[in-house]
Every structure is written in C-alpha cells, then in structure tokens.
Amino acid sequence: MSELTKKLETLSQRRKTKEAILELPADIRSSITLENIVYIDQIRESHELALFPKYGKETMEAPQGYSKYIYRDCDTLKDLVALINSEFVPFSKSILVQSTRNSAYWELPLDCQQQFFEHYIDVLKNNFWGLLVFQSDFAQGLVIDNYCGYLPEDRATNNDEVVYEYVFWQK
C-alpha cells in the first residue's frame, strides 16, 4: 500500500469516527477524545483474533484460546436486544469502540460505559447498529454484526434475509 493510500485510509477512518461520535448523546460524547484513536491497521498489526466460529457439515467449532466464548445468532432486532440484555458481561476497564464499519477505534472510559450501552440498546430496538468493542489488552470483547442469510429452518422467525450475530469473549 502506498504512503498516499495509507494517509487517505487514515483520514477516512478518522472522519467516520468523528461522524459516529457526533451521533452520540452530548454527555457520552463529552468523555471521548480523538487524541487516543487507534486505526484499523494498528489493531491488525498487534493482534490476531479469531472471533467467529467455523462451521462443519453439522457442527459449529468455537475459536480456541478463550476462557469464555459466547456466540449467538437470531433474525430479529427484538431478539438481538433480548440476547444482549441476557448475555452481556460488563467490562472492567476502558474499552476501544468501533461503531461504524471501517472507522478507527475510540476509547470509551469505564465511567460512561453503562450509559453508552443503554443508549446503544435503545437505538438498536429500531435500527441495526454494528458494534465492535474490546479492552485494549484484548482480554475481553464484544462484536455485534449482521449478514445476509437465513437461520436454519427450525430457528427462523421470518424471511428478511438478515441474521444478527452476538459474539462475546474473555481470555
């Protein structure tokens, strides 16, 4: 990748990060600084995480190396909100957040995480919002994502072609 391409990528990530932060309520936004943002390449250079399970013909194999690993999927936002409410484990340190695809990661202090997650769940009730959060030491993290597809017939509740994923890990 050329130096110019890297700079353009960095600027794009920074812009997307600023836009995402501006969408947050003012009281959460006031505790976030852009001085400590971390770019996608920096994360990829320092950590290799296998976050999603691998599927065999009829089995799902969870990634190795975690003391706790939860993978759940569903096909409605209502079920996703219920899943988060039942499975969420609070973080014990500040976290890095990527709330928009291809944005940089911004630091969210411990003291405003509960308020952030309450806001996130409130928004999620009506609109999907992907999220990737983890402690800077990668000891704990959470991914909320979606993809085009269907759940197995015995678990499907609609034909919307969207599957929502919830992944939580602790090392």
PADRENDREN-567620 format. One record per residue (C-alpha): residue number from 1; residue in three letters; x, y, z. Coordinates in Angstrom, 2 decimals, padded with zeros to 5 digits. Example, Ala and Ser with C-alpha at 12.3 -4.5 7.8 and 13.67 -1.06 7.14 Angstrom:
2
<nunu num="1" residu="Ala" px="012.30" py="-004.50" pz="007.80"/>
<nunu num="2" residu="Ser" px="013.67" py="-001.06" pz="007.14"/>
end
This chain:
171
<nunu num="1" residu="Met" px="000.00" py="000.00" pz="000.00"/>
<nunu num="2" residu="Ser" px="001.45" py="003.37" pz="-000.97"/>
<nunu num="3" residu="Glu" px="002.04" py="006.11" pz="001.58"/>
<nunu num="4" residu="Leu" px="-000.68" py="008.25" pz="-000.01"/>
<nunu num="5" residu="Thr" px="-003.18" py="005.36" pz="000.16"/>
<nunu num="6" residu="Lys" px="-002.35" py="004.85" pz="003.85"/>
<nunu num="7" residu="Lys" px="-002.88" py="008.55" pz="004.59"/>
<nunu num="8" residu="Leu" px="-006.18" py="008.60" pz="002.73"/>
<nunu num="9" residu="Glu" px="-007.30" py="005.48" pz="004.61"/>
<nunu num="10" residu="Thr" px="-006.34" py="007.06" pz="007.93"/>
<nunu num="11" residu="Leu" px="-008.21" py="010.28" pz="007.08"/>
<nunu num="12" residu="Ser" px="-011.28" py="008.29" pz="006.05"/>
<nunu num="13" residu="Gln" px="-011.24" py="006.30" pz="009.30"/>
<nunu num="14" residu="Arg" px="-010.82" py="009.49" pz="011.33"/>
<nunu num="15" residu="Arg" px="-013.73" py="011.18" pz="009.51"/>
<nunu num="16" residu="Lys" px="-016.01" py="008.17" pz="010.04"/>
<nunu num="17" residu="Thr" px="-015.02" py="008.09" pz="013.70"/>
<nunu num="18" residu="Lys" px="-015.87" py="011.78" pz="014.19"/>
<nunu num="19" residu="Glu" px="-019.23" py="011.28" pz="012.46"/>
<nunu num="20" residu="Ala" px="-020.04" py="008.27" pz="014.65"/>
<nunu num="21" residu="Ile" px="-019.14" py="010.12" pz="017.85"/>
<nunu num="22" residu="Leu" px="-021.30" py="013.08" pz="016.83"/>
<nunu num="23" residu="Glu" px="-024.30" py="010.72" pz="016.76"/>
<nunu num="24" residu="Leu" px="-023.90" py="010.01" pz="020.48"/>
<nunu num="25" residu="Pro" px="-025.68" py="011.98" pz="023.22"/>
<nunu num="26" residu="Ala" px="-023.69" py="015.00" pz="024.41"/>
<nunu num="27" residu="Asp" px="-023.00" py="013.58" pz="027.89"/>
<nunu num="28" residu="Ile" px="-021.30" py="010.49" pz="026.41"/>
<nunu num="29" residu="Arg" px="-019.61" py="012.47" pz="023.64"/>
<nunu num="30" residu="Ser" px="-018.03" py="014.84" pz="026.19"/>
<nunu num="31" residu="Ser" px="-015.95" py="011.99" pz="027.70"/>
<nunu num="32" residu="Ile" px="-014.45" py="010.93" pz="024.36"/>
<nunu num="33" residu="Thr" px="-011.29" py="012.43" pz="022.92"/>
<nunu num="34" residu="Leu" px="-009.96" py="011.88" pz="019.43"/>
<nunu num="35" residu="Glu" px="-006.38" py="012.13" pz="020.69"/>
<nunu num="36" residu="Asn" px="-006.30" py="008.42" pz="021.52"/>
<nunu num="37" residu="Ile" px="-007.95" py="006.88" pz="018.48"/>
<nunu num="38" residu="Val" px="-006.45" py="003.67" pz="017.17"/>
<nunu num="39" residu="Tyr" px="-006.51" py="002.86" pz="013.46"/>
<nunu num="40" residu="Ile" px="-007.54" py="-000.49" pz="011.97"/>
<nunu num="41" residu="Asp" px="-004.01" py="-001.26" pz="010.72"/>
<nunu num="42" residu="Gln" px="-002.61" py="-000.72" pz="014.22"/>
<nunu num="43" residu="Ile" px="-005.03" py="-003.30" pz="015.61"/>
<nunu num="44" residu="Arg" px="-004.32" py="-005.79" pz="012.83"/>
<nunu num="45" residu="Glu" px="-000.56" py="-005.41" pz="013.34"/>
<nunu num="46" residu="Ser" px="-000.74" py="-006.04" pz="017.07"/>
<nunu num="47" residu="His" px="-003.48" py="-008.69" pz="017.43"/>
<nunu num="48" residu="Glu" px="-004.83" py="-011.65" pz="015.54"/>
<nunu num="49" residu="Leu" px="-008.22" py="-012.65" pz="016.86"/>
<nunu num="50" residu="Ala" px="-010.38" py="-015.48" pz="015.62"/>
<nunu num="51" residu="Leu" px="-013.79" py="-014.24" pz="016.67"/>
<nunu num="52" residu="Phe" px="-016.33" py="-016.19" pz="014.68"/>
<nunu num="53" residu="Pro" px="-016.97" py="-019.92" pz="014.86"/>
<nunu num="54" residu="Lys" px="-016.18" py="-022.23" pz="011.98"/>
<nunu num="55" residu="Tyr" px="-018.93" py="-024.43" pz="010.64"/>
<nunu num="56" residu="Gly" px="-018.56" py="-028.04" pz="009.62"/>
<nunu num="57" residu="Lys" px="-021.29" py="-030.04" pz="007.96"/>
<nunu num="58" residu="Glu" px="-023.42" py="-030.13" pz="011.10"/>
<nunu num="59" residu="Thr" px="-021.27" py="-028.67" pz="013.85"/>
<nunu num="60" residu="Met" px="-020.04" py="-025.30" pz="014.98"/>
<nunu num="61" residu="Glu" px="-016.50" py="-025.09" pz="016.31"/>
<nunu num="62" residu="Ala" px="-015.72" py="-022.16" pz="018.61"/>
<nunu num="63" residu="Pro" px="-012.32" py="-020.48" pz="018.26"/>
<nunu num="64" residu="Gln" px="-009.66" py="-021.70" pz="020.71"/>
<nunu num="65" residu="Gly" px="-007.89" py="-019.71" pz="023.42"/>
<nunu num="66" residu="Tyr" px="-010.79" py="-018.18" pz="025.32"/>
<nunu num="67" residu="Ser" px="-011.84" py="-018.87" pz="028.90"/>
<nunu num="68" residu="Lys" px="-015.34" py="-017.72" pz="028.00"/>
<nunu num="69" residu="Tyr" px="-016.78" py="-017.59" pz="024.49"/>
<nunu num="70" residu="Ile" px="-020.41" py="-016.93" pz="023.57"/>
<nunu num="71" residu="Tyr" px="-021.75" py="-016.97" pz="020.02"/>
<nunu num="72" residu="Arg" px="-025.45" py="-016.44" pz="019.41"/>
<nunu num="73" residu="Asp" px="-027.42" py="-015.54" pz="016.32"/>
<nunu num="74" residu="Cys" px="-031.01" py="-014.50" pz="015.70"/>
<nunu num="75" residu="Asp" px="-033.08" py="-012.94" pz="012.94"/>
<nunu num="76" residu="Thr" px="-034.93" py="-010.02" pz="014.57"/>
<nunu num="77" residu="Leu" px="-033.74" py="-006.85" pz="016.30"/>
<nunu num="78" residu="Lys" px="-036.09" py="-007.66" pz="019.19"/>
<nunu num="79" residu="Asp" px="-034.32" py="-010.99" pz="019.71"/>
<nunu num="80" residu="Leu" px="-030.91" py="-009.32" pz="019.40"/>
<nunu num="81" residu="Val" px="-031.80" py="-006.78" pz="022.11"/>
<nunu num="82" residu="Ala" px="-033.06" py="-009.61" pz="024.35"/>
<nunu num="83" residu="Leu" px="-029.87" py="-011.56" pz="023.68"/>
<nunu num="84" residu="Ile" px="-027.66" py="-008.60" pz="024.62"/>
<nunu num="85" residu="Asn" px="-029.69" py="-007.99" pz="027.78"/>
<nunu num="86" residu="Ser" px="-029.34" py="-011.62" pz="028.86"/>
<nunu num="87" residu="Glu" px="-025.73" py="-012.34" pz="027.82"/>
<nunu num="88" residu="Phe" px="-023.88" py="-009.02" pz="028.28"/>
<nunu num="89" residu="Val" px="-020.94" py="-009.01" pz="030.69"/>
<nunu num="90" residu="Pro" px="-019.78" py="-005.52" pz="031.78"/>
<nunu num="91" residu="Phe" px="-016.20" py="-004.52" pz="031.13"/>
<nunu num="92" residu="Ser" px="-013.82" py="-003.77" pz="033.99"/>
<nunu num="93" residu="Lys" px="-011.57" py="-001.30" pz="032.11"/>
<nunu num="94" residu="Ser" px="-011.89" py="001.38" pz="029.48"/>
<nunu num="95" residu="Ile" px="-012.68" py="-000.06" pz="026.06"/>
<nunu num="96" residu="Leu" px="-011.94" py="000.68" pz="022.43"/>
<nunu num="97" residu="Val" px="-015.07" py="001.09" pz="020.30"/>
<nunu num="98" residu="Gln" px="-015.66" py="000.81" pz="016.57"/>
<nunu num="99" residu="Ser" px="-019.26" py="001.80" pz="015.96"/>
<nunu num="100" residu="Thr" px="-019.12" py="002.28" pz="012.20"/>
<nunu num="101" residu="Arg" px="-017.58" py="-000.12" pz="009.70"/>
<nunu num="102" residu="Asn" px="-014.12" py="000.96" pz="008.60"/>
<nunu num="103" residu="Ser" px="-013.83" py="003.68" pz="011.22"/>
<nunu num="104" residu="Ala" px="-010.99" py="003.94" pz="013.72"/>
<nunu num="105" residu="Tyr" px="-011.42" py="002.79" pz="017.32"/>
<nunu num="106" residu="Trp" px="-012.07" py="005.38" pz="020.01"/>
<nunu num="107" residu="Glu" px="-011.61" py="004.99" pz="023.73"/>
<nunu num="108" residu="Leu" px="-014.65" py="004.89" pz="026.00"/>
<nunu num="109" residu="Pro" px="-013.83" py="005.37" pz="029.69"/>
<nunu num="110" residu="Leu" px="-015.19" py="002.91" pz="032.23"/>
<nunu num="111" residu="Asp" px="-017.37" py="005.52" pz="033.96"/>
<nunu num="112" residu="Cys" px="-019.63" py="006.10" pz="030.93"/>
<nunu num="113" residu="Gln" px="-019.87" py="002.56" pz="029.55"/>
<nunu num="114" residu="Gln" px="-023.20" py="001.74" pz="031.19"/>
<nunu num="115" residu="Gln" px="-024.74" py="004.88" pz="029.73"/>
<nunu num="116" residu="Phe" px="-023.24" py="004.10" pz="026.31"/>
<nunu num="117" residu="Phe" px="-024.62" py="000.54" pz="026.26"/>
<nunu num="118" residu="Glu" px="-028.05" py="001.74" pz="027.44"/>
<nunu num="119" residu="His" px="-028.06" py="004.23" pz="024.55"/>
<nunu num="120" residu="Tyr" px="-026.85" py="001.56" pz="022.14"/>
<nunu num="121" residu="Ile" px="-029.65" py="-000.86" pz="023.11"/>
<nunu num="122" residu="Asp" px="-032.22" py="001.93" pz="022.88"/>
<nunu num="123" residu="Val" px="-031.12" py="002.72" pz="019.31"/>
<nunu num="124" residu="Leu" px="-030.91" py="-000.98" pz="018.43"/>
<nunu num="125" residu="Lys" px="-034.59" py="-001.50" pz="019.19"/>
<nunu num="126" residu="Asn" px="-035.43" py="000.25" pz="015.91"/>
<nunu num="127" residu="Asn" px="-032.27" py="000.29" pz="013.77"/>
<nunu num="128" residu="Phe" px="-029.36" py="-002.08" pz="013.41"/>
<nunu num="129" residu="Trp" px="-026.05" py="-000.63" pz="014.55"/>
<nunu num="130" residu="Gly" px="-022.99" py="-002.85" pz="014.30"/>
<nunu num="131" residu="Leu" px="-020.51" py="-002.66" pz="017.13"/>
<nunu num="132" residu="Leu" px="-017.03" py="-003.93" pz="017.97"/>
<nunu num="133" residu="Val" px="-015.67" py="-003.21" pz="021.46"/>
<nunu num="134" residu="Phe" px="-012.76" py="-004.64" pz="023.39"/>
<nunu num="135" residu="Gln" px="-010.38" py="-003.84" pz="026.20"/>
<nunu num="136" residu="Ser" px="-007.04" py="-002.52" pz="024.95"/>
<nunu num="137" residu="Asp" px="-005.35" py="-005.70" pz="026.22"/>
<nunu num="138" residu="Phe" px="-007.87" py="-007.77" pz="024.18"/>
<nunu num="139" residu="Ala" px="-008.75" py="-009.76" pz="027.29"/>
<nunu num="140" residu="Gln" px="-012.46" py="-009.14" pz="026.76"/>
<nunu num="141" residu="Gly" px="-014.58" py="-008.01" pz="023.85"/>
<nunu num="142" residu="Leu" px="-017.93" py="-007.93" pz="022.13"/>
<nunu num="143" residu="Val" px="-019.00" py="-007.97" pz="018.47"/>
<nunu num="144" residu="Ile" px="-022.50" py="-007.28" pz="017.22"/>
<nunu num="145" residu="Asp" px="-022.80" py="-007.77" pz="013.49"/>
<nunu num="146" residu="Asn" px="-025.16" py="-008.92" pz="010.76"/>
<nunu num="147" residu="Tyr" px="-025.00" py="-010.69" pz="007.44"/>
<nunu num="148" residu="Cys" px="-027.32" py="-011.55" pz="004.59"/>
<nunu num="149" residu="Gly" px="-028.74" py="-015.03" pz="005.03"/>
<nunu num="150" residu="Tyr" px="-031.21" py="-017.18" pz="006.92"/>
<nunu num="151" residu="Leu" px="-031.17" py="-019.10" pz="010.15"/>
<nunu num="152" residu="Pro" px="-031.83" py="-022.84" pz="009.94"/>
<nunu num="153" residu="Glu" px="-035.50" py="-023.51" pz="009.22"/>
<nunu num="154" residu="Asp" px="-036.24" py="-024.74" pz="012.75"/>
<nunu num="155" residu="Arg" px="-034.99" py="-021.41" pz="014.24"/>
<nunu num="156" residu="Ala" px="-036.07" py="-018.90" pz="011.58"/>
<nunu num="157" residu="Thr" px="-038.83" py="-016.47" pz="012.54"/>
<nunu num="158" residu="Asn" px="-039.03" py="-014.51" pz="009.28"/>
<nunu num="159" residu="Asn" px="-037.84" py="-014.33" pz="005.67"/>
<nunu num="160" residu="Asp" px="-035.99" py="-011.00" pz="005.91"/>
<nunu num="161" residu="Glu" px="-032.61" py="-012.45" pz="004.82"/>
<nunu num="162" residu="Val" px="-030.78" py="-010.87" pz="007.78"/>
<nunu num="163" residu="Val" px="-029.02" py="-012.74" pz="010.55"/>
<nunu num="164" residu="Tyr" px="-027.75" py="-010.81" pz="013.59"/>
<nunu num="165" residu="Glu" px="-024.70" py="-012.10" pz="015.45"/>
<nunu num="166" residu="Tyr" px="-023.58" py="-011.62" pz="019.03"/>
<nunu num="167" residu="Val" px="-020.05" py="-012.66" pz="019.99"/>
<nunu num="168" residu="Phe" px="-018.54" py="-012.19" pz="023.45"/>
<nunu num="169" residu="Trp" px="-015.11" py="-013.35" pz="024.51"/>
<nunu num="170" residu="Gln" px="-012.82" py="-013.35" pz="027.52"/>
<nunu num="171" residu="Lys" px="-009.27" py="-014.65" pz="027.51"/>
end
